[in-house]
Amino acid sequence: MKKFYVQRGSKVEAGQLLATLENADLAAAALDNQGAYTAAQATYDTAIQSTVPADYIKAQQDLAQAKANLDLNQSIAAARSQLFTEGAIPGRDLDTAKATLVQSQAAYNIAQQHFESLKKVANRAAIQNAKGTLQSAKGKYLGAEAQLNYTEIRSPITGVVTDRPLFAGESAAAGTALLTVMDTSALIAKLHIAQRQAQQLILGAAATIAVPGIEEPVPAKVSLISPALDPGSTTVEVWLRLENPKGSFKAGTPVHVSITGVTVPNGLLVPTAAIQAGTDGTSRFVTVIAPDSTAHKRIVTLGIQTPDETQILSGLTPSDMVITDGGYGLDDGTKVKIGTDPNAKPDTDDAKPASGKDADNQ
């Protein structure tokens, strides 16, 4: 590390420079590639403005000169042919004029082909070659600049620096985080709950979070319900969004949460401690006191459950007397006597009827 510009707890803005790495070698490479790019730009400009037009003009001039020589030799050959017909010159002079005409015609054809080739192919190829060299140099320069820019660590978001494990001058191992920036204006509480309970939740459902050190529960809302089960625990991950505009709550704090799912009006409830498991492991029952003061096992169907109370969907009526504690030790048909616990508070006993009130799945 070359230099840090922030400390742990510093508030930063998106794009703010946080730290720089040692970059002398990358800066030199970027400068070298910049020079190569500048040279390629100059070569391209020269090809466009000078080299290509000069070659084109020379080929055009060579063609014009070859055409002039051809026309001249054609006129000479025609004149000598007339003179030879009249007997004014020997045949040798006519043959010489015709040979010169053939040479002029060949020179003109070559000059014309060269001009056409330069106009159609060579001119375009020269420009494309110069352009390709320029683009290659530019790509290398931009790549070197990008590598150099990577040595400047900038914040991707507006937030707070929550961790800075290194100091200036230390070397960071590959894959090691240099800084951690968090947006703590809103926090997420993550929890895993049973699939059956998750089925009763909806996005936006109200919740409360008990934060250590905060007297009153903090309101929150369900922001995510995972669409898939956790493969390890077969539970459903649920997120609660907690607004934190003043930064009062700290990331990483363990909390207790309560979520309101389904509300059942006038639910038939019994203490959760009264629920007993059947021998098959799937059925549930409670022990009730019949009018003849005998204990009987009653299979029930459970609804919403909390640590303290459980909703009974079927198997009980509000008038049934349920043994809330110790019923597992009574055989079916055992005579019981309702008494008062000498250590209990007034108006309490070990058996009471199931109550009817609203049941909240929390």
NUZATOR-373162 format. One record per residue (C-alpha): residue number from 1; x, y, z. Coordinates in steps of 0.25 Angstrom, whole numbers, plus 5000, padded with zeros to 4 digits. Layout:
<atoms>
<n NUM xx X yy Y zz Z>
...
</atoms>
This chain:
<atoms>
<n 1 xx 5000 yy 5000 zz 5000>
<n 2 xx 5005 yy 5014 zz 4996>
<n 3 xx 4995 yy 5023 zz 5004>
<n 4 xx 4982 yy 5023 zz 5011>
<n 5 xx 4972 yy 5035 zz 5011>
<n 6 xx 4962 yy 5030 zz 5020>
<n 7 xx 4961 yy 5023 zz 5034>
<n 8 xx 4951 yy 5013 zz 5040>
<n 9 xx 4938 yy 5020 zz 5042>
<n 10 xx 4941 yy 5031 zz 5032>
<n 11 xx 4928 yy 5035 zz 5024>
<n 12 xx 4931 yy 5034 zz 5009>
<n 13 xx 4924 yy 5038 zz 4996>
<n 14 xx 4922 yy 5029 zz 4983>
<n 15 xx 4935 yy 5031 zz 4975>
<n 16 xx 4943 yy 5037 zz 4986>
<n 17 xx 4958 yy 5033 zz 4986>
<n 18 xx 4961 yy 5024 zz 4998>
<n 19 xx 4975 yy 5018 zz 4995>
<n 20 xx 4986 yy 5017 zz 4985>
<n 21 xx 4995 yy 5005 zz 4982>
<n 22 xx 5010 yy 5006 zz 4978>
<n 23 xx 5009 yy 5009 zz 4963>
<n 24 xx 5022 yy 5014 zz 4958>
<n 25 xx 5024 yy 5002 zz 4948>
<n 26 xx 5010 yy 5003 zz 4943>
<n 27 xx 5011 yy 5019 zz 4941>
<n 28 xx 5024 yy 5016 zz 4933>
<n 29 xx 5017 yy 5006 zz 4924>
<n 30 xx 5005 yy 5015 zz 4922>
<n 31 xx 5015 yy 5026 zz 4918>
<n 32 xx 5022 yy 5017 zz 4908>
<n 33 xx 5009 yy 5013 zz 4902>
<n 34 xx 5005 yy 5027 zz 4901>
<n 35 xx 5017 yy 5031 zz 4893>
<n 36 xx 5015 yy 5019 zz 4884>
<n 37 xx 5000 yy 5024 zz 4882>
<n 38 xx 5005 yy 5038 zz 4879>
<n 39 xx 5015 yy 5033 zz 4868>
<n 40 xx 5004 yy 5024 zz 4862>
<n 41 xx 4995 yy 5036 zz 4861>
<n 42 xx 5006 yy 5044 zz 4854>
<n 43 xx 5008 yy 5032 zz 4844>
<n 44 xx 4993 yy 5032 zz 4841>
<n 45 xx 4992 yy 5047 zz 4839>
<n 46 xx 5004 yy 5046 zz 4829>
<n 47 xx 4998 yy 5034 zz 4822>
<n 48 xx 4985 yy 5042 zz 4820>
<n 49 xx 4991 yy 5056 zz 4817>
<n 50 xx 5004 yy 5053 zz 4810>
<n 51 xx 5009 yy 5039 zz 4806>
<n 52 xx 4996 yy 5033 zz 4800>
<n 53 xx 4993 yy 5046 zz 4792>
<n 54 xx 5008 yy 5047 zz 4787>
<n 55 xx 5008 yy 5033 zz 4782>
<n 56 xx 4994 yy 5035 zz 4775>
<n 57 xx 4999 yy 5048 zz 4768>
<n 58 xx 5012 yy 5042 zz 4763>
<n 59 xx 5004 yy 5030 zz 4757>
<n 60 xx 4995 yy 5040 zz 4751>
<n 61 xx 5006 yy 5048 zz 4745>
<n 62 xx 5013 yy 5035 zz 4740>
<n 63 xx 5001 yy 5031 zz 4733>
<n 64 xx 4999 yy 5045 zz 4726>
<n 65 xx 5014 yy 5045 zz 4722>
<n 66 xx 5012 yy 5031 zz 4716>
<n 67 xx 5000 yy 5035 zz 4709>
<n 68 xx 5007 yy 5047 zz 4703>
<n 69 xx 5018 yy 5038 zz 4698>
<n 70 xx 5008 yy 5029 zz 4692>
<n 71 xx 5001 yy 5040 zz 4684>
<n 72 xx 5014 yy 5045 zz 4679>
<n 73 xx 5019 yy 5032 zz 4674>
<n 74 xx 5006 yy 5029 zz 4668>
<n 75 xx 5007 yy 5042 zz 4660>
<n 76 xx 5021 yy 5039 zz 4656>
<n 77 xx 5018 yy 5025 zz 4651>
<n 78 xx 5006 yy 5030 zz 4643>
<n 79 xx 5015 yy 5041 zz 4637>
<n 80 xx 5026 yy 5032 zz 4633>
<n 81 xx 5016 yy 5022 zz 4627>
<n 82 xx 5011 yy 5033 zz 4618>
<n 83 xx 5025 yy 5037 zz 4614>
<n 84 xx 5029 yy 5022 zz 4612>
<n 85 xx 5017 yy 5021 zz 4602>
<n 86 xx 5022 yy 5033 zz 4594>
<n 87 xx 5036 yy 5027 zz 4594>
<n 88 xx 5042 yy 5038 zz 4602>
<n 89 xx 5048 yy 5030 zz 4613>
<n 90 xx 5054 yy 5016 zz 4614>
<n 91 xx 5046 yy 5005 zz 4620>
<n 92 xx 5056 yy 5004 zz 4632>
<n 93 xx 5051 yy 5018 zz 4637>
<n 94 xx 5037 yy 5013 zz 4637>
<n 95 xx 5041 yy 5000 zz 4644>
<n 96 xx 5048 yy 5008 zz 4655>
<n 97 xx 5035 yy 5017 zz 4657>
<n 98 xx 5026 yy 5005 zz 4658>
<n 99 xx 5036 yy 4998 zz 4669>
<n 100 xx 5036 yy 5011 zz 4677>
<n 101 xx 5021 yy 5012 zz 4676>
<n 102 xx 5019 yy 4998 zz 4681>
<n 103 xx 5029 yy 5001 zz 4693>
<n 104 xx 5021 yy 5014 zz 4696>
<n 105 xx 5008 yy 5006 zz 4696>
<n 106 xx 5013 yy 4996 zz 4706>
<n 107 xx 5019 yy 5007 zz 4715>
<n 108 xx 5005 yy 5014 zz 4715>
<n 109 xx 4998 yy 5001 zz 4718>
<n 110 xx 5007 yy 4998 zz 4730>
<n 111 xx 5005 yy 5013 zz 4735>
<n 112 xx 4990 yy 5011 zz 4734>
<n 113 xx 4990 yy 4998 zz 4741>
<n 114 xx 4998 yy 5004 zz 4752>
<n 115 xx 4989 yy 5016 zz 4754>
<n 116 xx 4977 yy 5008 zz 4754>
<n 117 xx 4983 yy 4998 zz 4764>
<n 118 xx 4987 yy 5010 zz 4773>
<n 119 xx 4974 yy 5017 zz 4772>
<n 120 xx 4966 yy 5004 zz 4775>
<n 121 xx 4975 yy 4996 zz 4785>
<n 122 xx 4988 yy 5002 zz 4789>
<n 123 xx 4982 yy 5015 zz 4793>
<n 124 xx 4972 yy 5008 zz 4802>
<n 125 xx 4981 yy 4998 zz 4807>
<n 126 xx 4991 yy 5008 zz 4812>
<n 127 xx 4981 yy 5016 zz 4819>
<n 128 xx 4975 yy 5003 zz 4826>
<n 129 xx 4989 yy 4999 zz 4830>
<n 130 xx 4992 yy 5012 zz 4836>
<n 131 xx 4978 yy 5012 zz 4843>
<n 132 xx 4981 yy 4998 zz 4848>
<n 133 xx 4994 yy 5002 zz 4854>
<n 134 xx 4988 yy 5014 zz 4861>
<n 135 xx 4976 yy 5006 zz 4867>
<n 136 xx 4986 yy 4995 zz 4872>
<n 137 xx 4994 yy 5006 zz 4879>
<n 138 xx 4982 yy 5013 zz 4885>
<n 139 xx 4977 yy 5000 zz 4890>
<n 140 xx 4990 yy 4997 zz 4897>
<n 141 xx 4991 yy 5011 zz 4903>
<n 142 xx 4976 yy 5010 zz 4908>
<n 143 xx 4980 yy 4996 zz 4914>
<n 144 xx 4992 yy 5002 zz 4921>
<n 145 xx 4984 yy 5014 zz 4926>
<n 146 xx 4973 yy 5004 zz 4932>
<n 147 xx 4984 yy 4997 zz 4939>
<n 148 xx 4989 yy 5010 zz 4945>
<n 149 xx 4975 yy 5014 zz 4949>
<n 150 xx 4973 yy 5001 zz 4957>
<n 151 xx 4984 yy 5005 zz 4966>
<n 152 xx 4974 yy 5016 zz 4971>
<n 153 xx 4964 yy 5010 zz 4980>
<n 154 xx 4951 yy 5018 zz 4980>
<n 155 xx 4938 yy 5016 zz 4988>
<n 156 xx 4927 yy 5009 zz 4979>
<n 157 xx 4916 yy 5014 zz 4988>
<n 158 xx 4913 yy 5025 zz 4999>
<n 159 xx 4915 yy 5020 zz 5013>
<n 160 xx 4924 yy 5017 zz 5024>
<n 161 xx 4938 yy 5011 zz 5025>
<n 162 xx 4935 yy 4999 zz 5034>
<n 163 xx 4949 yy 4992 zz 5033>
<n 164 xx 4963 yy 4996 zz 5028>
<n 165 xx 4972 yy 4984 zz 5032>
<n 166 xx 4985 yy 4989 zz 5026>
<n 167 xx 4994 yy 5001 zz 5028>
<n 168 xx 5002 yy 5009 zz 5018>
<n 169 xx 5015 yy 5002 zz 5014>
<n 170 xx 5009 yy 4988 zz 5016>
<n 171 xx 5007 yy 4978 zz 5005>
<n 172 xx 4993 yy 4972 zz 5002>
<n 173 xx 4992 yy 4957 zz 4999>
<n 174 xx 4984 yy 4954 zz 4986>
<n 175 xx 4969 yy 4953 zz 4989>
<n 176 xx 4971 yy 4961 zz 5002>
<n 177 xx 4961 yy 4973 zz 5005>
<n 178 xx 4968 yy 4986 zz 5006>
<n 179 xx 4955 yy 4993 zz 5011>
<n 180 xx 4941 yy 4990 zz 5014>
<n 181 xx 4930 yy 5001 zz 5011>
<n 182 xx 4916 yy 4999 zz 5016>
<n 183 xx 4903 yy 5007 zz 5014>
<n 184 xx 4898 yy 5006 zz 5028>
<n 185 xx 4885 yy 5015 zz 5025>
<n 186 xx 4878 yy 5002 zz 5025>
<n 187 xx 4882 yy 4989 zz 5031>
<n 188 xx 4877 yy 4975 zz 5028>
<n 189 xx 4874 yy 4964 zz 5039>
<n 190 xx 4875 yy 4950 zz 5033>
<n 191 xx 4869 yy 4938 zz 5040>
<n 192 xx 4865 yy 4924 zz 5036>
<n 193 xx 4851 yy 4918 zz 5039>
<n 194 xx 4844 yy 4906 zz 5037>
<n 195 xx 4837 yy 4904 zz 5023>
<n 196 xx 4823 yy 4903 zz 5029>
<n 197 xx 4825 yy 4916 zz 5036>
<n 198 xx 4831 yy 4923 zz 5024>
<n 199 xx 4818 yy 4919 zz 5016>
<n 200 xx 4810 yy 4928 zz 5025>
<n 201 xx 4819 yy 4940 zz 5022>
<n 202 xx 4818 yy 4951 zz 5011>
<n 203 xx 4827 yy 4962 zz 5006>
<n 204 xx 4825 yy 4975 zz 5014>
<n 205 xx 4820 yy 4967 zz 5026>
<n 206 xx 4822 yy 4975 zz 5039>
<n 207 xx 4833 yy 4971 zz 5049>
<n 208 xx 4840 yy 4976 zz 5061>
<n 209 xx 4855 yy 4974 zz 5065>
<n 210 xx 4860 yy 4974 zz 5079>
<n 211 xx 4874 yy 4980 zz 5078>
<n 212 xx 4883 yy 4978 zz 5090>
<n 213 xx 4885 yy 4992 zz 5097>
<n 214 xx 4872 yy 4997 zz 5091>
<n 215 xx 4860 yy 4997 zz 5101>
<n 216 xx 4848 yy 4997 zz 5091>
<n 217 xx 4847 yy 4987 zz 5080>
<n 218 xx 4850 yy 4993 zz 5066>
<n 219 xx 4840 yy 4992 zz 5055>
<n 220 xx 4844 yy 4985 zz 5042>
<n 221 xx 4838 yy 4979 zz 5030>
<n 222 xx 4840 yy 4966 zz 5022>
<n 223 xx 4848 yy 4970 zz 5010>
<n 224 xx 4852 yy 4956 zz 5004>
<n 225 xx 4847 yy 4941 zz 5006>
<n 226 xx 4856 yy 4932 zz 4999>
<n 227 xx 4850 yy 4924 zz 4988>
<n 228 xx 4858 yy 4912 zz 4991>
<n 229 xx 4862 yy 4904 zz 5004>
<n 230 xx 4875 yy 4904 zz 5010>
<n 231 xx 4882 yy 4891 zz 5006>
<n 232 xx 4889 yy 4889 zz 5019>
<n 233 xx 4877 yy 4892 zz 5029>
<n 234 xx 4865 yy 4891 zz 5020>
<n 235 xx 4860 yy 4904 zz 5025>
<n 236 xx 4856 yy 4917 zz 5018>
<n 237 xx 4865 yy 4929 zz 5019>
<n 238 xx 4857 yy 4942 zz 5022>
<n 239 xx 4862 yy 4956 zz 5022>
<n 240 xx 4856 yy 4968 zz 5030>
<n 241 xx 4860 yy 4982 zz 5026>
<n 242 xx 4863 yy 4991 zz 5037>
<n 243 xx 4864 yy 5006 zz 5035>
<n 244 xx 4876 yy 5013 zz 5041>
<n 245 xx 4877 yy 5027 zz 5037>
<n 246 xx 4884 yy 5032 zz 5049>
<n 247 xx 4894 yy 5020 zz 5049>
<n 248 xx 4889 yy 5016 zz 5063>
<n 249 xx 4890 yy 5001 zz 5060>
<n 250 xx 4903 yy 4994 zz 5057>
<n 251 xx 4905 yy 4983 zz 5046>
<n 252 xx 4907 yy 4969 zz 5051>
<n 253 xx 4899 yy 4971 zz 5064>
<n 254 xx 4892 yy 4958 zz 5068>
<n 255 xx 4877 yy 4961 zz 5070>
<n 256 xx 4864 yy 4954 zz 5073>
<n 257 xx 4852 yy 4956 zz 5063>
<n 258 xx 4837 yy 4955 zz 5063>
<n 259 xx 4829 yy 4954 zz 5051>
<n 260 xx 4814 yy 4955 zz 5049>
<n 261 xx 4810 yy 4945 zz 5039>
<n 262 xx 4795 yy 4940 zz 5039>
<n 263 xx 4785 yy 4945 zz 5050>
<n 264 xx 4774 yy 4936 zz 5054>
<n 265 xx 4762 yy 4942 zz 5061>
<n 266 xx 4757 yy 4935 zz 5073>
<n 267 xx 4767 yy 4924 zz 5072>
<n 268 xx 4766 yy 4912 zz 5082>
<n 269 xx 4780 yy 4912 zz 5090>
<n 270 xx 4786 yy 4903 zz 5100>
<n 271 xx 4800 yy 4905 zz 5106>
<n 272 xx 4811 yy 4899 zz 5097>
<n 273 xx 4816 yy 4891 zz 5109>
<n 274 xx 4803 yy 4883 zz 5109>
<n 275 xx 4805 yy 4877 zz 5095>
<n 276 xx 4811 yy 4863 zz 5095>
<n 277 xx 4816 yy 4855 zz 5084>
<n 278 xx 4810 yy 4841 zz 5080>
<n 279 xx 4818 yy 4828 zz 5079>
<n 280 xx 4818 yy 4829 zz 5064>
<n 281 xx 4826 yy 4842 zz 5064>
<n 282 xx 4816 yy 4849 zz 5056>
<n 283 xx 4803 yy 4850 zz 5064>
<n 284 xx 4801 yy 4860 zz 5075>
<n 285 xx 4791 yy 4859 zz 5087>
<n 286 xx 4788 yy 4866 zz 5100>
<n 287 xx 4783 yy 4860 zz 5113>
<n 288 xx 4769 yy 4865 zz 5117>
<n 289 xx 4761 yy 4863 zz 5130>
<n 290 xx 4747 yy 4857 zz 5127>
<n 291 xx 4735 yy 4860 zz 5135>
<n 292 xx 4737 yy 4848 zz 5144>
<n 293 xx 4751 yy 4853 zz 5148>
<n 294 xx 4758 yy 4843 zz 5139>
<n 295 xx 4770 yy 4847 zz 5130>
<n 296 xx 4769 yy 4843 zz 5116>
<n 297 xx 4778 yy 4845 zz 5104>
<n 298 xx 4772 yy 4854 zz 5093>
<n 299 xx 4779 yy 4854 zz 5079>
<n 300 xx 4779 yy 4868 zz 5073>
<n 301 xx 4782 yy 4876 zz 5061>
<n 302 xx 4792 yy 4887 zz 5063>
<n 303 xx 4791 yy 4901 zz 5056>
<n 304 xx 4800 yy 4913 zz 5059>
<n 305 xx 4811 yy 4910 zz 5069>
<n 306 xx 4819 yy 4920 zz 5078>
<n 307 xx 4828 yy 4916 zz 5089>
<n 308 xx 4817 yy 4919 zz 5099>
<n 309 xx 4804 yy 4916 zz 5093>
<n 310 xx 4799 yy 4906 zz 5082>
<n 311 xx 4786 yy 4907 zz 5073>
<n 312 xx 4777 yy 4895 zz 5073>
<n 313 xx 4770 yy 4893 zz 5060>
<n 314 xx 4762 yy 4880 zz 5064>
<n 315 xx 4761 yy 4870 zz 5075>
<n 316 xx 4757 yy 4880 zz 5087>
<n 317 xx 4746 yy 4889 zz 5090>
<n 318 xx 4747 yy 4902 zz 5099>
<n 319 xx 4740 yy 4895 zz 5110>
<n 320 xx 4750 yy 4883 zz 5111>
<n 321 xx 4759 yy 4883 zz 5124>
<n 322 xx 4774 yy 4882 zz 5119>
<n 323 xx 4785 yy 4877 zz 5128>
<n 324 xx 4796 yy 4887 zz 5125>
<n 325 xx 4808 yy 4881 zz 5132>
<n 326 xx 4811 yy 4867 zz 5136>
<n 327 xx 4800 yy 4860 zz 5127>
<n 328 xx 4811 yy 4851 zz 5120>
<n 329 xx 4812 yy 4843 zz 5133>
<n 330 xx 4797 yy 4839 zz 5134>
<n 331 xx 4792 yy 4827 zz 5128>
<n 332 xx 4779 yy 4827 zz 5121>
<n 333 xx 4767 yy 4826 zz 5131>
<n 334 xx 4775 yy 4831 zz 5143>
<n 335 xx 4767 yy 4837 zz 5154>
<n 336 xx 4771 yy 4851 zz 5157>
<n 337 xx 4768 yy 4862 zz 5167>
<n 338 xx 4768 yy 4877 zz 5164>
<n 339 xx 4775 yy 4884 zz 5175>
<n 340 xx 4783 yy 4896 zz 5178>
<n 341 xx 4798 yy 4897 zz 5177>
<n 342 xx 4803 yy 4902 zz 5191>
<n 343 xx 4814 yy 4909 zz 5184>
<n 344 xx 4806 yy 4915 zz 5173>
<n 345 xx 4800 yy 4929 zz 5173>
<n 346 xx 4785 yy 4930 zz 5176>
<n 347 xx 4775 yy 4927 zz 5165>
<n 348 xx 4784 yy 4917 zz 5158>
<n 349 xx 4785 yy 4902 zz 5157>
<n 350 xx 4791 yy 4892 zz 5148>
<n 351 xx 4778 yy 4889 zz 5140>
<n 352 xx 4771 yy 4900 zz 5132>
<n 353 xx 4761 yy 4900 zz 5120>
<n 354 xx 4766 yy 4904 zz 5107>
<n 355 xx 4765 yy 4919 zz 5104>
<n 356 xx 4759 yy 4926 zz 5092>
<n 357 xx 4766 yy 4938 zz 5087>
<n 358 xx 4774 yy 4943 zz 5075>
<n 359 xx 4786 yy 4935 zz 5071>
<n 360 xx 4797 yy 4941 zz 5064>
<n 361 xx 4808 yy 4933 zz 5057>
<n 362 xx 4821 yy 4940 zz 5061>
</atoms>
